Amino acid sequence: MEDRVIFGGLGGPQGLISASFNQDTTSLSVGTKSGYRLFSVTSVEKMDCIHEGEECPDVYIVERLFSSSLVVVVSLSMPRRMNVYHFKRGTEICNYSYSNNILSVRLNRQRLVVCLEESIYIHNIKDMKLLKTLLNTPHNPSGLCALSVNHGNSYLAYPGSLTIGEIMVYDANNLGTVTMIPAHDSPLAALTFSASGTKLASASERGTVIRVFAIPEGQRLFEFRRGMKRSVTADIIDRRPPQCFRMSTRFPDGECLTWGAYVGKMFTAASSYLPSQVSDIMHQDRAFATVRLNVFGLQNVCALATVEKLPRLLVASSDGHLYIYNIDPQDGEECVLVKKHRLFEGDVEPQEKQKEEEHPEDVKPLPPSTNPSYAATVAFPSAPPSSTTLTGYSEDGGAQKGEVIPEHEFAEGPVCLDDENEFPPVSNQSN
């Protein structure tokens, strides 16, 4: 699930700049003008701040690896530099500098991916060595990409075209291209993998249709329609109500158990005689559940999670609050708000503060890059290259490695980042 956002340039309560959920949605990370904060979101009634970092100001990217001590931070004051911290020890593990501004960072237990506007860097997370650089990728000003949280496959998805919604799927473990998916007619706006990495959901800038594909085959499995209003995706909400969709297997021919199913089959049969645009709409499923936000016009980031053994929708908003909604797994419909948490103590409600902190200079915009240079075709290797032939740090790859603190060498030092005690398996997480 796509579950992070950089709020749009004004700075919210306490200088809130960005928010993101970790890979198993047990933690919320927020970037602020003074640094960053990590919250535990494993309970409905309380939300504990487990760490507050002030190593660098104006943090617009903060990513925590599952429930481990590893956190990646990028600051607006140095947007080309990535810092990796062990936050429980309060020490820096390493840092890397890149040729352009860092737009997004993705993590799983095997790989760390850094996305720039026209290139992508793939690191081995156990020793931070640069394994592969994907150069001349399409112009990608938002840093759109998705990495499977399942490190067994580590599929990476990113835009394959500047003008249409093509998706490139890359195997970040074996370092080879898997497939190209012609997903949409307009440019991509959102990508997210399922937890297993076997399904990929996408939405375009047009924003009305969400499509789900099988990975690695690239076959279209489902198609959902958000409605007539324009929006970007069901997971990243930009001033639109979030919606949830149910993926289910269709009945085989002749097995119409209800009147609704019968009517649905009649519409499907009739759609074969209609123009393709109308036929596609009639094949699309509608929202299963909807959330109505209390405040309109804010930027939000959301994630589906199991909290205290029940399905919930978590919405972190630019107003400085985390909203928790119940989802009815049977009937869906409108979700119920069960809890509202403040991200910063002492904040007053939005209607009371009269926009006292609206200062455009609070957040520095990232400088624009040069015109795109994109290769129109991608060469697919006949056999995926072995990662052993591409390991190691490459000076000409575009990344400059910073100082590595000797006591934090990954393989031998006291901070063993590939230790299962540091990175407990997802299956062992209890909510």
N, C-alpha and C positions, 0 to 999 in steps of 0.2 A: 504494500500500500504506500502510495505517495503521501508522506506525512511530515512535511516541513515547508516553511514559507518564510521569506524575508518581507517584513511588513513595509508598506509602501513609502518610506522616506520621510515621515514626520516624527517618528519616535513616539511611542505610546507612554503609558504610565511608567514612572521611574526610568525613562529612556529605553523602553522596550523596543528592540530592533528585530529580533527573529525568534522563531519557535520551531522545535522539531521533537518528534517522538523517536525513541530508540527502536531497534528491530523487533522486539517482542512486546512493545507498547507497555512496558512496566515503568518507564521513566520519561519525563518531559524535560527537555533542555531549552533554556531561553537565553538569548544573547541580549545584553544591555549596553548602555554607554559606559558603565563602570566595569564590565566583565561578563560573567555568565553565571547561571544558576542551574542546578540539577534538582529535580523534584521526583519523588516516588509517587506513582499513580496506581498503586496496588490496592487502594482502599477507596470506598465511596465517601465516607464521612470525614476523612482527614487526608491532607496532602502535605507530606513532610519535605522540607528543603534539606537535601542530604549533602549538598556542597555549594559553596559560593566562591567562585574563582575571580581573582582580580589581577591575574598575571598580565593581562593586556586589556585596554579599553576598546569600546566600540566594536563588540563582537557581533558579526553578522552570520557566521557559520559556527555552530557547535554541535558535534555529533558524538554520542556516547555509544560504545560497543556493548550491546546487550546490557547486562548488569555488572559489567566489569569496571575496573578502575581506569580504563583507557578512554580518553576523551580527545577529540581533534578540534582545534580552535583556529579560526581565521578572523583577523581584525580589519576594520575599515582603514585603520592607520597604516597597515602593511598588507594590502589585499593580494599580494603575490606570494605571501609566505604562509605556510601551514605549520602550526605547532602541535606536537603530540605530547600530552601530559599524562602522568600517573597521578590522578587528583587526590587519592588517599594519602600518598606520600608528599604531595605538594611539590613535585619536581617535574622538570621537563625531560622527556625521553629523547626527542630529536626534533629537528625542524627541516623543512625543505622550502626552497624558493623556486618559482617558476617564471616563465618568460612573459606571462600575462596574468591578469586578475583571475583568481580562483572563484568560480561561480557556484560550484557544488562539490560535496564530498560524500561518498557512499562507502559503507563498511559491511563486511561480514567476517566470519572467523578465519577466512583464508586470504581475502584481498581487501585492499584499500584503493579506491578509485577517486582520482581528482579530475574534475572536468573544467576545462577552460573554454573560451569561446570557439576555438577552432582546433582543439586537440584534447586528448584524454590520456591520462597517465595511470598505469596499473602497477601497484606496489604489492609485494608480499608482506602481509601484515605481521608476520612473526619476526622479521628482521628489517622491515621497511626498505628492502632493496627494490629498485625500479626494475620491473620485469619487461614492460612493454609500453611504448608510446604510440598512440594512434594519431597520426598527423593528418592535416588537411581534412578534418571532419567538417560537416556542414556548419554554416554560420549558426551559432546556438547561443544567443545573447542571454538566455535565462539559465543556461547550464542544465538543460533538461536531460536526465538520464535516470536509469533504474538499475539496481544491482540486486540479484536474488539473495535473500538472507540465508538461503540454504547453501552452505559452503561446499556441499557435495557436488553441485553443478556450477555455481557462481556465474550464472548468465548475466550479461550486461546488455541493456537495451539503450539505444540513443537514436536521435533523428538521422535518417539517411538522405534527406533532401531539404532544401531551403523552401521549396514552393509547394510540395505535396506531402501527405502524411505517410512517408515511408519509414519503417522501423528497421534498423540494423540490430541483429542479435549476435552477440559476441561471447565466446566461451573464455571467461577470464582465468579459468584454471589451466586449460590447454593452450590458451593464447591463439585462438583461431576463429574466423568468422563462421557462424552457424547458418544463418539464413537472412533474407531480406523479406519483410512483410509489407505489401502494399495496403496499409490499413485504412487511410482516409484520403479524400480528395484535396483537403486543405491542410496546412502545416500542423504538426503535432503540438499539443499544449500540455499533455499529461501522460505519464507512463507509470505502471506499478505492477510488480510481480506478486503472485500468490506466495504463501509461506513456503510451499514446497518448490517453487520455481518452475512449476509445470504449466502455469497459466500466466498470461500477460494481458493486462487491461490497458486500453489506450483511449484518448479523447483528442479531438482536434480543436483548433482555434474557433471553429464554428460552434462547438460546445454542446450540441444537442444530442449526439449519439456517442455511446460508450461501447466499444467492441472488445471481446475477450478472445484470445487466441491460444491454441495449444503450443507449448514449447517442448522440444525444439522444432517440431514440424512446421509451425506457422499456420495451421489450419484454423479458420474462424469457427468458434464454438458458440458464442452468444452475442446478442446485440440488444442494447438497452437504449431507450429514448427518454431523455430528461424532460421533454416538453417543448413548447414553442419558444420560451424565453431563452436567451443566450446565456450560457455559463460555460465553465471550463471543464470541471470534472466532479465526480461524486466524492472525491477524497480531499482535494484541495478546494476550499470554498472561497471564492473571491466575491464577497457581497451578494451571495445567493444562498438560499436554503439548501443544506445537504440532503441527499437522497440515497437510499440503500436499495439494492437490487438483489433478487434471489436467482441463483443459477440452479436450474433443475432440468432433468431429462424429460423430453417430450413423450407423450403417449404414443405407442405404435399405432399404425393404421388400424381403424376399426375398434379402437378401445376408448371410446368417448364415454366417460363415466358420469359426466354432469352436463346440464344444459349449457353452462358457460363453455365447457370444452367443445360441445357440439357447435355452438356459434363460432367459436374460434377456428375450428376446422373449416367451416363454411367460408369464413373470411379468407383463410389461407388459400383455399381452392380458387376463390374468385380473384385473388390477387394475381394469378398467373395470366389473366386476360387484361390487366391494367398496365399502364406505363411503368417502367422500372422504378422511377422515383416514388410513385405511389405504392408499388408492390413492396419496396424495401421498408417503407414506413409501416405497412400492415404486418410485416414479419417481426417488428420490434416489440420487445416487452417493455412494460411501464414500471415505474418505481414501486417497490414493495413497501418501503417505509420512508417517511419524510420527517424532517426536523424543521420547526419554525423558530428561528432565532428571535430573541427579544429586541435586539437592536439592529437596525438596517444600516448598510453602508460601511460596515467594518470588514477588515480582512481576517480570515480565520484559517486554521489548519485543523484537520480532524483525523481520527483513527478509530477503527473498529477494534475492540478489545474484550477480553473476558476478565471482568473484575468481580471478585468474590463469587466466582462460579456462574455468573450471569453475563449475557452479551450486553455490552454498553457501547455507546458512541461518545468519544471524548472530543471536545471542541475547545481548542485554545484560541482565544480571540485577542485582537490588537487592543481591546479595551482593558487588558490586564487581568482577565479571568479565565478559568478553566471550567467549562460546563460539562456535566455528566448526564447523559440521557439513557434511559432504559429502552431496549429494543425488544419488541414482542416477536420471538422467532417463528410463531405460528401465524399470527394475523397481520403483523407488520403495522401498517397505517401510521398514524402520527405518534412519534416518540415522545416520551414524557420526561421532562427535566426533573432530576432527582437531587442534584447538588450543584452548587456554584461556589467555586473556590477563588479567592484572590491570590494572584501570583506575588504580590508585594504587600507587605503589612503596612497599614496606615493609609492605603489608597482610599480616596473618596469615590463615590459613584460618579459615572460620567456626567449625569445631569447636574451634579453639584459643583463640579470643578470648572465649568464654564470655559473649557478649552484653554486652561492657563498655560499648558505646556506645549502649545502648537508653535514650534519654532523650526522652520524648514532647514536651518543650518545644523540641527541636532544630528542628522545622519548625512554623511557625505556620499553622494552618488558615485558609483564606479565609473571611471573614465571610459569612453567608448573605444572600441577596437577598430582596426582597419577593415577594408572591404573584404568580403569572404573569398576564399579560393578553395573550391571544392572539386574533387575529381568526380566526374559524372558516373563512373562505374567503379565497382569494387571487385577485386580479384579474389575468387573463392579458392583456397588451397585444396588440392586433391586429398590431402591427408592433414589433419591438424598437427601443427608442430609441437614437439615436446617442450614442456616448460624448462627442462634442463638445459636446452640449447640457448635459452633467452634469459637465464638468471643473471643476477648481478647488476650493479649500478652502472649506468651508461652516462658519461659526461656529455656526450653529444645528443642525449635524448631530450634536452631542454629543461631539465630540473637540476638545481644545484643543491647538493646536500649540505645542511648546516652541521654544527657541532653536535656530536653524540656524546652525552655524558657517560664516561667510562663505566660507572657502576650500573648503568642501565642498558648495557649491551644485552640484546634480547636472548641470545642463545645461552649465555653463561652467567649473567648477572643475577642479583637477587630478585629482580622483577621479571618473572618468567611469564611472558604474555601468552604463551601457548599452553599454559597450565590449565587444566579443566577446573581447578579451584578458582582461577581468575575468570574463566569463561565457562560457566556451567551450561550444560546442554539445554536447549529450549524445552525439551520434553520434561525436564526436571523442575521447571519453574512452576510454582504454585501460586494461585491467585486467591 
